[in-house]
Amino acid sequence: MDSDNLGRELAHTRQITCKAYRRRDGLWEIEGSICDEKAQEVAFRTRPPVPAGATIHLMSLTLLVDNDYTIRDAQAKTSTAPWPDCGGTDASYRQLTGLRIEAGFRQQVRKLLGGPLGCTHLNDLIGVLANTYIQASWPDRVKRQSALSKNPRQWSDKGTLAFVGQCHALRQGGETLRNEYPKLTEDASQRDK
């Protein structure tokens, strides 16, 4: 987009930061934070305004996840928010414990923490944290599965290849998939040789 002549004025900055740590005990600690900063003053009816340049949201969520995609613990913290009630659902995020990061995960999160049961901003962060876990743990998964079999069709951890068909580059019949995982693109007669 050519926006040089549109007279743009910054109104809002949202920064999401996620970090993944491999722990010695074999678990993954996935930390995420969301920070919203207003570039203009925000007036409220019942409280003082948020001045330009000030943070209106600063929230964090940490997930402890095992190698089987299961959340072992979750902790949320609301450090800055516009309303005193905003942090009232932080403890509710412990309900994520036991959920698996797999198909249907986001629907389960909505069921547990959607609407007034949780925080819109923390709920947005959960999906990014789940993706961060997948990105961080994926190289280890491929290494473990490749040590068992060079043929990815024989890998026991089917989640390792869950990305196949989920983006343009790794679509069935695409050159990237054909080059990176030729066994996944061979026809059935050639597949298990």
Stockholm file with secondary structure:
# STOCKHOLM 1.0

chainA/1-193         MDSDNLGRELAHTRQITCKAYRRRDGLWEIEGSICDEKAQEVAFRTRPPVPAGATIHLMSLTLLVDNDYTIRDAQAKTSTAPWPDCGGTDASYRQLTGLRIEAGFRQQVRKLLGGPLGCTHLNDLIGVLANTYIQASWPDRVKRQSALSKNPRQWSDKGTLAFVGQCHALRQGGETLRNEYPKLTEDASQRDK
#=GR chainA/1-193 SS CCCTTTTCCCCEEEEEEEEEEECTTSCEEEEEEEEEEESSCBCCSSSCCBCTTCEEEEEEEEEEECTTSBEEEEEEEEEECSSGGGGGGGGGGGGGTTCBSSTTHHHHHHHHHSGGGSCHHHHHHHHHHHHHHHHHHHHHHHHHHHHHCSCGGGCSCGGGGTTTTSSSTTCTTCHHHHHHCGGGTSCHHHHTC
#=GC SS_cons         CCCTTTTCCCCEEEEEEEEEEECTTSCEEEEEEEEEEESSCBCCSSSCCBCTTCEEEEEEEEEEECTTSBEEEEEEEEEECSSGGGGGGGGGGGGGTTCBSSTTHHHHHHHHHSGGGSCHHHHHHHHHHHHHHHHHHHHHHHHHHHHHCSCGGGCSCGGGGTTTTSSSTTCTTCHHHHHHCGGGTSCHHHHTC
//
